[in-house]
Amino acid sequence: MAGEIVHIEFPAGNTDRAQAFWSGLFGWEFGPALSEEYDYRMARTGENSGVAVMPSDSPGHPNYYYDTPDIDASMAKVKELGGKAGDKTPVPTHGWFSACTDSEGNAFSLWQGDASAA
């Protein structure tokens, strides 16, 4: 559904501590880091939604990803409404995202699922 939150990233000064917090609060089961180079751990929160904890030097501001059926049209709409939309970026075999800000400078991301994204 357009506008539904499908993913939240929680930047953390300590990913083990952040994982323990969110697992303890909601019972989320995080997988291992996606790569040896970057400690990005994900958990499913619903059929079409998930979360991640990731290392950051500036925690305190989660990143929200909102579903859209047409990321190009949504990026254009963001700009038309006075916001900013970054480049459409693939997440191979999962979809596309665009880092954006609204008219007031609040950060968010758009997400379009697409298994053929490369």
N, C-alpha and C positions, 0 to 999 in steps of 0.2 A: 504494500500500500504506500503510495507516495507520501513522503514526510514522516514515515515511521522511523524511529531510531533503530538501526540495525546493528550498530557496533559502537562501543565506547572504548577508548584507550585511556588507561590511567597511567600517566607518567609518574615514575617513582624514584626516589633517592635510593631505595633499597627494594629490589624486586621480590626478594624472599619475604620480607615483611609485608609488602603490599599484597602478595599472593595469599599469605596467611590471613590477613585482614578480610579480604573479600571471600575467601573460602570459608572462613569462620562465620562471617555474617550471613551469607546466603547459601552456603554449601556448594558453591561453584567449583567444578573440578577442572583445574588448569592442566594443559598438556605441557610437555617439555618445551624449551626454547626452540624456535623454528630453525635456528642455525647456530653454529658455534661462534659466528662473528657478532651476532646481535641477540641479546637476551629478551626476545619478544615471546611472551607466553599467552596463549589464548584459552578461553573457556566458552562453551555454549551456554546461553541463558534461555534459549527458546528455539523453536523450529527454524526461525529465520533471523536469529539475533545472537550476538556474542559480545564478549569483552576481551580486553587484553591488558596486561601490565607490561611496562617497558621501562628501561632505565632512562633517567633524565636528570640533567643538572638544574632544571627549573620545574619541579613538580607543583601541583596545586591547581592545574587547569586541565580537566579531562577534555579529550577530543571526541566530539559527537559526530557520527556519520548518519545521514538521513537518506533513506531510500528514494530513488526516483526512477521511473520507467524510461526516461529519456534524459541522460546526463547533459547532452549538448543543449537541449532546449532549456533545461534548468540552469545551466551556466549562463546562457544568454539572458534569462529572466533575472538572475542575481545581478547582473550588470545593469540591466534596464531599471531595476529598482534601487540603484545607487550603491550596490555592494561590489565586491571584487571576487573574481573566480580565477583560480590558478589553472594551470594546464591539466587536461584530462590525462590521467596516469593509469597505466594498466597494472593490475595485480594478477599475474599470469594464472590462468585457469579459474579465476574467481570473479573478476569484474574490473570496474573502472572507478576511480575516485578523483575528486577535484577539491583541493583545499580552498576554502572561501572565507570571506568576512561579510557580515551584513552591513547595512547602512550606518550602523553605530560602531563598527569595528570589532564586533564579537566574532570570534573564530568558530567555524564549523566546517564539515566536509559533506559533499554529496557523494552518494554511492549508487552505482548501477551494477547489479549482478549480471555476469556474462561469462559462462564457462569457456568461451572461445577467446577471451581477452589474452593478448600476448604481449 
